[in-house]
């Protein structure tokens, strides 16, 4: 019970930090950066951080921790797989929209594309995300994928998912800092970044929130006690602490002695 309570505290913290990230990036671009448009102006560029933070960081992080929610353990895993894949697909769509916004803005203003370290890391992150989603769909959602392939793929899938989240956070932090250097270069009479004007303080705080969100997500993912303990359709079987297991059929069911009584379990 205490373990579940601790999980839900971290999960609630994850939700709150994620929502705060979306609120902060939207408020920053709506208030300090002038709002939004899709006309090739700087207002179109403002969509870029909003879409990227919402998709590559927040939605991606939420999708990653779905399997850790204890409430889902009592149900068949398939609907949660679909929700996981669907949330990631939505995150990918947001990231593509974010790329369209910045490329259109650059092209309309004769600005070079993909010249900064931020842009290199960002485009690599989106490319890896696309490969990860396609590989995950093929391995875990296609019914004819062999169980052995799923078992081999699963650890790599989890590890690569964490790497992509870290790269997303690095991309966002570097992009935020780059933007502040551009808009707070003291070329238009604005207070320079070094003097920490209110916008800089707000956006620096926003960056800290992104890092905190990522750390909480990784903490949830790498706590072994919070991994889903019930059967999965990946062919992993049941993770039940038992002294004896009598398999009736490897594809159908089993009888498990849990130390006190026999329990009949049906495989997914």
Buried (B, 14 or more C-beta within 10 A) or exposed (E): EEEEEEBEEBBEBBBEBBEBBBEBBBEBBEEBBEEBEEEBEBBBBBBBBBBBBBBBBBBBBBBBBBBBBBEBBEEEBEEBBEBBBEBBBBBBEBBBBBBBBBBBBBEEEEEEEEEEEBBEBBBEBBEBBEEBBEBBBEBBBEEEBEEEBBEEBBEEBBEBBBEBBBBBBBBBBBBBBBBBEEBBEEEEEEEEBEEEBEBBEBBBEBBEBBBBBBEBBBBBBEBEEBEBEBBBBBBBBBEBEBEEEEEEEEEEEBBBBEEEEEEEBEBE
